[in-house]
Amino acid sequence: MTFQELIAFLGRHPLLSLGLAGLTLALLYTELSRFWQGYKTLKPGELTALVNRENALVVDTRAQNEFQQGHISGAKNVLPSQFDPENKQLAPAKSLPVVVVCKTGMTAGGIAKRLVKAGFEKVYVLDGGIEGWRGAGLPLVKGR
C-alpha cells in the first residue's frame, strides 16, 4: 500500500480512522504510564522468587475476612483505609522489595504509587492479585 492509497482510505473511512487513532493513543498512554508509574508488576511465580531471594514484604490490602479465608504465606494485612507508608509494619521495609496484593490487581496500584512517593525503593504489584495467585495454583494460608 502506498502513502497515497492510505490517505485515500482514511478519507473514505473517517470513523474507522478516528477509531484507529483513538486506540493507538490509548495504547500509547497505557504503555507510557506504566513506564512512569514507579512500580512494576509481578507474575505469581516471580513473587515467589522475590520472597525467597530478597525477603520481600507482601502487603495484602483486602478486607480482614477475605484475608483470613486465604492469603499468601507471610503477608501482612493492611486495609486501604488504614494504609500509611509510615506504618510500623511498613516503615522498616523501605529498602526491601514490597509487593502490594489486592483481590484482582486493580486497586493495588494506588497504594503502590503512595509507597513510591514515600520513598520506598522497590515496589511491586501482584499481577492479577490474589485471584491470579490462586489461578496459578499456588498455595494460600488460612487464618491470621
Stockholm file with secondary structure:
# STOCKHOLM 1.0

chainA/1-144         MTFQELIAFLGRHPLLSLGLAGLTLALLYTELSRFWQGYKTLKPGELTALVNRENALVVDTRAQNEFQQGHISGAKNVLPSQFDPENKQLAPAKSLPVVVVCKTGMTAGGIAKRLVKAGFEKVYVLDGGIEGWRGAGLPLVKGR
#=GR chainA/1-144 SS CCHHHHHHHHHHCHHHHHHHHHHHHHHHHHHHHHHHSSCEEECHHHHHHHHHHHCCEEEECSCHHHHHHCBCTTCEECCGGGCCTTCTTTGGGTTSEEEEECSSSSSHHHHHHHHHHTTCSEEEEETTHHHHHHHTTCCCBCCC
#=GC SS_cons         CCHHHHHHHHHHCHHHHHHHHHHHHHHHHHHHHHHHSSCEEECHHHHHHHHHHHCCEEEECSCHHHHHHCBCTTCEECCGGGCCTTCTTTGGGTTSEEEEECSSSSSHHHHHHHHHHTTCSEEEEETTHHHHHHHTTCCCBCCC
//
